[in-house]
Amino acid sequence: MTTSVEAPPKKETQPISRFSLDTWAVFLALGLSLLIWAGVIKHVPW
């Protein structure tokens, strides 16, 4: 008796992002703070 063993179909996975969402949020916050410090974006007094 012969049984054929088939490999499970390979799923195309999306490439994992190099940085997590938290890392992107930190980069965005630092970038915006640097732009405000440099005077590119007007400081909003609270």
C-alpha distance matrix in Angstrom:
0.0 3.8 6.6 10.1 12.8 16.1 19.4 21.8 24.4 27.5 30.6 33.9 36.1 39.9 41.7 43.2 47.0 48.8 51.3 51.0 53.1 55.5 56.1 56.9 59.3 61.1 61.4 62.8 65.3 66.4 66.8 68.8 71.0 71.7 72.7 75.0 76.5 77.0 78.8 76.4 75.7 78.7 78.7 78.9 81.3 80.1
3.8 0.0 3.8 6.6 9.6 12.8 16.1 18.7 21.2 24.2 27.4 30.6 32.9 36.7 38.4 40.1 43.8 45.6 48.2 48.1 50.2 52.7 53.1 53.9 56.4 58.2 58.3 59.7 62.3 63.4 63.6 65.7 68.0 68.6 69.5 71.9 73.4 73.8 75.6 73.2 72.5 75.6 75.8 76.0 78.4 77.4
6.6 3.8 0.0 3.8 6.3 9.5 12.9 15.2 17.8 20.9 24.0 27.2 29.5 33.3 35.1 36.7 40.5 42.3 44.9 44.6 46.7 49.2 49.7 50.4 52.9 54.7 54.9 56.3 58.8 60.0 60.2 62.3 64.5 65.2 66.1 68.5 70.0 70.5 72.2 69.8 69.1 72.1 72.2 72.4 74.8 73.7
10.1 6.6 3.8 0.0 3.7 6.2 9.7 12.3 14.6 17.6 20.8 24.0 26.4 30.1 31.9 33.7 37.5 39.4 42.0 41.9 44.0 46.7 47.0 47.6 50.2 52.0 52.0 53.4 56.1 57.2 57.3 59.4 61.7 62.2 63.1 65.5 67.0 67.5 69.2 66.7 66.0 69.1 69.4 69.6 72.2 71.2
12.8 9.6 6.3 3.7 0.0 3.8 6.6 9.3 12.1 14.8 18.1 21.3 23.5 27.2 28.8 30.5 34.2 36.0 38.7 38.5 40.7 43.2 43.6 44.3 46.9 48.6 48.7 50.1 52.8 53.8 54.0 56.2 58.4 59.0 59.9 62.3 63.8 64.3 66.0 63.6 63.0 66.0 66.2 66.5 68.9 68.0
16.1 12.8 9.5 6.2 3.8 0.0 3.8 6.3 8.6 11.4 14.7 17.8 20.2 23.9 25.7 27.6 31.3 33.3 36.0 35.9 37.9 40.6 41.0 41.4 44.1 46.0 45.9 47.2 49.9 51.0 51.1 53.2 55.5 56.1 56.9 59.4 60.9 61.3 63.0 60.5 59.8 62.9 63.2 63.5 66.0 65.1
19.4 16.1 12.9 9.7 6.6 3.8 0.0 3.8 6.3 8.4 11.8 14.8 17.0 20.7 22.3 24.0 27.8 29.6 32.3 32.3 34.5 37.2 37.4 37.9 40.6 42.4 42.3 43.7 46.5 47.5 47.6 49.7 52.0 52.5 53.4 55.9 57.3 57.8 59.5 57.1 56.5 59.6 59.8 60.2 62.8 61.9
21.8 18.7 15.2 12.3 9.3 6.3 3.8 0.0 3.8 6.3 9.0 12.5 14.4 18.2 20.2 21.8 25.5 27.7 30.1 29.8 31.8 34.5 35.0 35.4 37.9 39.9 40.0 41.2 43.9 45.1 45.2 47.2 49.5 50.2 51.0 53.4 55.0 55.5 57.1 54.7 53.9 56.9 57.1 57.3 59.8 58.9
24.4 21.2 17.8 14.6 12.1 8.6 6.3 3.8 0.0 3.8 6.3 9.5 12.1 15.7 18.0 20.1 23.7 26.1 28.6 28.5 30.3 33.3 33.6 33.7 36.3 38.5 38.3 39.3 42.1 43.4 43.3 45.2 47.7 48.4 48.9 51.4 53.1 53.5 55.0 52.4 51.6 54.7 55.1 55.3 58.0 57.2
27.5 24.2 20.9 17.6 14.8 11.4 8.4 6.3 3.8 0.0 3.8 6.5 8.9 12.5 14.5 16.7 20.3 22.5 25.2 25.3 27.3 30.2 30.4 30.4 33.2 35.2 34.9 36.1 39.0 40.1 39.9 42.0 44.5 45.0 45.6 48.1 49.7 50.0 51.6 49.1 48.5 51.6 52.0 52.4 55.1 54.4
30.6 27.4 24.0 20.8 18.1 14.7 11.8 9.0 6.3 3.8 0.0 3.8 5.9 9.5 12.0 14.2 17.6 20.3 22.7 22.6 24.2 27.4 27.7 27.5 30.2 32.4 32.2 33.1 36.0 37.3 37.1 38.9 41.5 42.2 42.7 45.1 46.9 47.3 48.7 46.1 45.3 48.4 48.8 49.1 51.8 51.1
33.9 30.6 27.2 24.0 21.3 17.8 14.8 12.5 9.5 6.5 3.8 0.0 3.7 6.6 9.1 11.9 15.1 17.7 20.4 20.6 22.2 25.5 25.6 25.1 27.9 30.2 29.6 30.4 33.5 34.7 34.2 36.1 38.9 39.3 39.7 42.3 44.1 44.2 45.7 43.0 42.4 45.5 46.1 46.6 49.4 48.9
36.1 32.9 29.5 26.4 23.5 20.2 17.0 14.4 12.1 8.9 5.9 3.7 0.0 3.8 6.3 8.5 11.8 14.6 17.0 17.0 18.7 21.9 22.0 21.7 24.5 26.7 26.3 27.2 30.2 31.4 31.2 33.1 35.7 36.3 36.8 39.3 41.0 41.4 42.9 40.3 39.6 42.7 43.1 43.5 46.3 45.7
39.9 36.7 33.3 30.1 27.2 23.9 20.7 18.2 15.7 12.5 9.5 6.6 3.8 0.0 3.8 6.2 8.8 11.9 14.2 14.4 15.8 19.2 19.2 18.5 21.3 23.6 23.0 23.8 26.9 28.2 27.7 29.6 32.3 32.8 33.2 35.7 37.5 37.8 39.2 36.7 35.9 39.1 39.6 40.1 42.9 42.4
41.7 38.4 35.1 31.9 28.8 25.7 22.3 20.2 18.0 14.5 12.0 9.1 6.3 3.8 0.0 3.8 6.3 8.7 11.5 12.6 14.6 17.8 17.0 16.6 19.9 21.7 20.8 22.0 25.1 26.0 25.6 27.8 30.3 30.6 31.2 33.9 35.4 35.6 37.3 34.9 34.4 37.7 38.1 38.9 41.7 41.5
43.2 40.1 36.7 33.7 30.5 27.6 24.0 21.8 20.1 16.7 14.2 11.9 8.5 6.2 3.8 0.0 3.8 6.3 8.6 9.2 11.6 14.5 13.9 14.0 17.1 18.8 18.3 19.8 22.6 23.5 23.6 25.8 28.0 28.5 29.5 31.9 33.3 33.8 35.6 33.5 32.9 36.0 36.1 36.9 39.4 39.0
47.0 43.8 40.5 37.5 34.2 31.3 27.8 25.5 23.7 20.3 17.6 15.1 11.8 8.8 6.3 3.8 0.0 3.8 5.4 6.7 8.9 11.8 10.8 10.5 13.8 15.4 14.7 16.1 19.1 19.9 19.8 22.1 24.3 24.8 25.7 28.2 29.6 30.1 31.9 29.7 29.1 32.3 32.5 33.3 36.0 35.7
48.8 45.6 42.3 39.4 36.0 33.3 29.6 27.7 26.1 22.5 20.3 17.7 14.6 11.9 8.7 6.3 3.8 0.0 3.8 6.8 9.8 11.7 9.7 10.0 13.6 14.3 13.3 15.5 18.2 18.4 18.4 21.2 23.1 23.2 24.5 27.1 28.0 28.5 30.6 28.7 28.5 31.7 31.8 33.0 35.6 35.5
51.3 48.2 44.9 42.0 38.7 36.0 32.3 30.1 28.6 25.2 22.7 20.4 17.0 14.2 11.5 8.6 5.4 3.8 0.0 3.8 6.7 8.0 5.9 6.7 10.1 10.7 10.2 12.4 14.9 15.2 15.8 18.3 20.0 20.5 22.0 24.3 25.3 26.1 28.1 26.4 25.9 29.0 28.7 29.8 32.2 32.0
51.0 48.1 44.6 41.9 38.5 35.9 32.3 29.8 28.5 25.3 22.6 20.6 17.0 14.4 12.6 9.2 6.7 6.8 3.8 0.0 3.8 5.4 5.2 6.5 8.8 10.1 10.8 12.5 14.5 15.6 16.6 18.6 20.2 21.3 22.8 24.6 25.8 27.1 28.9 27.3 26.3 29.0 28.5 29.1 31.3 30.7
53.1 50.2 46.7 44.0 40.7 37.9 34.5 31.8 30.3 27.3 24.2 22.2 18.7 15.8 14.6 11.6 8.9 9.8 6.7 3.8 0.0 3.8 5.4 5.1 6.3 8.8 9.9 10.5 12.4 14.3 15.3 16.5 18.4 20.0 21.1 22.6 24.3 25.7 27.1 25.4 24.0 26.5 25.9 26.2 28.4 27.7
55.5 52.7 49.2 46.7 43.2 40.6 37.2 34.5 33.3 30.2 27.4 25.5 21.9 19.2 17.8 14.5 11.8 11.7 8.0 5.4 3.8 0.0 3.8 5.4 5.0 6.3 8.7 9.9 10.6 12.4 14.2 15.4 16.5 18.4 20.0 21.2 22.4 24.3 25.9 24.7 23.2 25.5 24.4 24.7 26.6 25.8
56.1 53.1 49.7 47.0 43.6 41.0 37.4 35.0 33.6 30.4 27.7 25.6 22.0 19.2 17.0 13.9 10.8 9.7 5.9 5.2 5.4 3.8 0.0 3.8 5.4 5.1 6.2 8.6 9.9 10.6 12.2 14.3 15.4 16.5 18.4 20.0 20.9 22.4 24.4 23.2 22.3 24.9 24.1 25.0 27.0 26.7
56.9 53.9 50.4 47.6 44.3 41.4 37.9 35.4 33.7 30.4 27.5 25.1 21.7 18.5 16.6 14.0 10.5 10.0 6.7 6.5 5.1 5.4 3.8 0.0 3.8 5.4 5.1 6.1 8.6 9.9 10.4 12.2 14.1 15.3 16.4 18.3 19.8 20.9 22.5 20.9 19.8 22.6 22.3 23.2 25.7 25.5
59.3 56.4 52.9 50.2 46.9 44.1 40.6 37.9 36.3 33.2 30.2 27.9 24.5 21.3 19.9 17.1 13.8 13.6 10.1 8.8 6.3 5.0 5.4 3.8 0.0 3.8 5.5 5.1 6.1 8.6 9.8 10.6 12.2 14.2 15.4 16.5 18.2 19.9 21.2 19.8 18.2 20.6 19.8 20.3 22.5 22.1
61.1 58.2 54.7 52.0 48.6 46.0 42.4 39.9 38.5 35.2 32.4 30.2 26.7 23.6 21.7 18.8 15.4 14.3 10.7 10.1 8.8 6.3 5.1 5.4 3.8 0.0 3.8 5.4 5.1 6.1 8.4 9.9 10.5 12.2 14.2 15.3 16.3 18.1 20.0 19.2 18.0 20.3 19.2 20.1 22.0 21.9
61.4 58.3 54.9 52.0 48.7 45.9 42.3 40.0 38.3 34.9 32.2 29.6 26.3 23.0 20.8 18.3 14.7 13.3 10.2 10.8 9.9 8.7 6.2 5.1 5.5 3.8 0.0 3.8 5.5 5.2 6.0 8.5 9.9 10.5 12.2 14.2 15.2 16.3 18.3 17.1 16.5 19.3 18.9 20.4 22.7 23.1
62.8 59.7 56.3 53.4 50.1 47.2 43.7 41.2 39.3 36.1 33.1 30.4 27.2 23.8 22.0 19.8 16.1 15.5 12.4 12.5 10.5 9.9 8.6 6.1 5.1 5.4 3.8 0.0 3.8 5.5 5.1 6.1 8.5 9.9 10.6 12.3 14.1 15.3 16.6 15.0 13.8 16.6 16.4 17.6 20.2 20.6
65.3 62.3 58.8 56.1 52.8 49.9 46.5 43.9 42.1 39.0 36.0 33.5 30.2 26.9 25.1 22.6 19.1 18.2 14.9 14.5 12.4 10.6 9.9 8.6 6.1 5.1 5.5 3.8 0.0 3.8 5.5 5.2 6.1 8.6 9.9 10.6 12.1 14.1 15.4 14.6 13.0 15.2 14.2 15.2 17.4 17.6
66.4 63.4 60.0 57.2 53.8 51.0 47.5 45.1 43.4 40.1 37.3 34.7 31.4 28.2 26.0 23.5 19.9 18.4 15.2 15.6 14.3 12.4 10.6 9.9 8.6 6.1 5.2 5.5 3.8 0.0 3.8 5.5 5.1 6.1 8.6 9.9 10.3 12.1 14.2 13.8 13.2 15.5 14.6 16.4 18.5 19.3
66.8 63.6 60.2 57.3 54.0 51.1 47.6 45.2 43.3 39.9 37.1 34.2 31.2 27.7 25.6 23.6 19.8 18.4 15.8 16.6 15.3 14.2 12.2 10.4 9.8 8.4 6.0 5.1 5.5 3.8 0.0 3.8 5.5 5.2 6.3 8.7 9.8 10.5 12.4 11.2 11.0 14.0 14.0 16.2 18.9 20.1
68.8 65.7 62.3 59.4 56.2 53.2 49.7 47.2 45.2 42.0 38.9 36.1 33.1 29.6 27.8 25.8 22.1 21.2 18.3 18.6 16.5 15.4 14.3 12.2 10.6 9.9 8.5 6.1 5.2 5.5 3.8 0.0 3.8 5.4 5.0 6.2 8.5 9.8 10.6 9.4 8.1 10.8 10.7 12.6 15.4 16.7
71.0 68.0 64.5 61.7 58.4 55.5 52.0 49.5 47.7 44.5 41.5 38.9 35.7 32.3 30.3 28.0 24.3 23.1 20.0 20.2 18.4 16.5 15.4 14.1 12.2 10.5 9.9 8.5 6.1 5.1 5.5 3.8 0.0 3.8 5.4 5.1 6.0 8.5 9.8 10.1 8.9 10.8 9.6 11.8 13.9 15.3
71.7 68.6 65.2 62.2 59.0 56.1 52.5 50.2 48.4 45.0 42.2 39.3 36.3 32.8 30.6 28.5 24.8 23.2 20.5 21.3 20.0 18.4 16.5 15.3 14.2 12.2 10.5 9.9 8.6 6.1 5.2 5.4 3.8 0.0 3.8 5.4 4.9 6.0 8.5 8.8 9.2 11.6 11.2 14.2 16.4 18.3
72.7 69.5 66.1 63.1 59.9 56.9 53.4 51.0 48.9 45.6 42.7 39.7 36.8 33.2 31.2 29.5 25.7 24.5 22.0 22.8 21.1 20.0 18.4 16.4 15.4 14.2 12.2 10.6 9.9 8.6 6.3 5.0 5.4 3.8 0.0 3.8 5.4 5.1 6.2 5.2 5.8 8.8 9.6 12.7 15.5 17.8
75.0 71.9 68.5 65.5 62.3 59.4 55.9 53.4 51.4 48.1 45.1 42.3 39.3 35.7 33.9 31.9 28.2 27.1 24.3 24.6 22.6 21.2 20.0 18.3 16.5 15.3 14.2 12.3 10.6 9.9 8.7 6.2 5.1 5.4 3.8 0.0 3.8 5.4 5.1 5.9 4.8 6.2 6.0 9.3 11.8 14.3
76.5 73.4 70.0 67.0 63.8 60.9 57.3 55.0 53.1 49.7 46.9 44.1 41.0 37.5 35.4 33.3 29.6 28.0 25.3 25.8 24.3 22.4 20.9 19.8 18.2 16.3 15.2 14.1 12.1 10.3 9.8 8.5 6.0 4.9 5.4 3.8 0.0 3.8 5.4 7.7 8.1 9.0 8.2 11.7 13.3 15.9
77.0 73.8 70.5 67.5 64.3 61.3 57.8 55.5 53.5 50.0 47.3 44.2 41.4 37.8 35.6 33.8 30.1 28.5 26.1 27.1 25.7 24.3 22.4 20.9 19.9 18.1 16.3 15.3 14.1 12.1 10.5 9.8 8.5 6.0 5.1 5.4 3.8 0.0 3.8 5.7 7.8 9.4 10.1 13.8 15.9 18.8
78.8 75.6 72.2 69.2 66.0 63.0 59.5 57.1 55.0 51.6 48.7 45.7 42.9 39.2 37.3 35.6 31.9 30.6 28.1 28.9 27.1 25.9 24.4 22.5 21.2 20.0 18.3 16.6 15.4 14.2 12.4 10.6 9.8 8.5 6.2 5.1 5.4 3.8 0.0 3.8 5.4 6.2 7.7 11.4 13.7 16.9
76.4 73.2 69.8 66.7 63.6 60.5 57.1 54.7 52.4 49.1 46.1 43.0 40.3 36.7 34.9 33.5 29.7 28.7 26.4 27.3 25.4 24.7 23.2 20.9 19.8 19.2 17.1 15.0 14.6 13.8 11.2 9.4 10.1 8.8 5.2 5.9 7.7 5.7 3.8 0.0 3.8 6.5 9.1 12.3 15.4 18.3
75.7 72.5 69.1 66.0 63.0 59.8 56.5 53.9 51.6 48.5 45.3 42.4 39.6 35.9 34.4 32.9 29.1 28.5 25.9 26.3 24.0 23.2 22.3 19.8 18.2 18.0 16.5 13.8 13.0 13.2 11.0 8.1 8.9 9.2 5.8 4.8 8.1 7.8 5.4 3.8 0.0 3.8 6.4 9.1 12.4 15.1
78.7 75.6 72.1 69.1 66.0 62.9 59.6 56.9 54.7 51.6 48.4 45.5 42.7 39.1 37.7 36.0 32.3 31.7 29.0 29.0 26.5 25.5 24.9 22.6 20.6 20.3 19.3 16.6 15.2 15.5 14.0 10.8 10.8 11.6 8.8 6.2 9.0 9.4 6.2 6.5 3.8 0.0 3.8 6.3 9.4 12.5
78.7 75.8 72.2 69.4 66.2 63.2 59.8 57.1 55.1 52.0 48.8 46.1 43.1 39.6 38.1 36.1 32.5 31.8 28.7 28.5 25.9 24.4 24.1 22.3 19.8 19.2 18.9 16.4 14.2 14.6 14.0 10.7 9.6 11.2 9.6 6.0 8.2 10.1 7.7 9.1 6.4 3.8 0.0 3.8 6.3 9.4
78.9 76.0 72.4 69.6 66.5 63.5 60.2 57.3 55.3 52.4 49.1 46.6 43.5 40.1 38.9 36.9 33.3 33.0 29.8 29.1 26.2 24.7 25.0 23.2 20.3 20.1 20.4 17.6 15.2 16.4 16.2 12.6 11.8 14.2 12.7 9.3 11.7 13.8 11.4 12.3 9.1 6.3 3.8 0.0 3.8 6.2
81.3 78.4 74.8 72.2 68.9 66.0 62.8 59.8 58.0 55.1 51.8 49.4 46.3 42.9 41.7 39.4 36.0 35.6 32.2 31.3 28.4 26.6 27.0 25.7 22.5 22.0 22.7 20.2 17.4 18.5 18.9 15.4 13.9 16.4 15.5 11.8 13.3 15.9 13.7 15.4 12.4 9.4 6.3 3.8 0.0 3.8
80.1 77.4 73.7 71.2 68.0 65.1 61.9 58.9 57.2 54.4 51.1 48.9 45.7 42.4 41.5 39.0 35.7 35.5 32.0 30.7 27.7 25.8 26.7 25.5 22.1 21.9 23.1 20.6 17.6 19.3 20.1 16.7 15.3 18.3 17.8 14.3 15.9 18.8 16.9 18.3 15.1 12.5 9.4 6.2 3.8 0.0
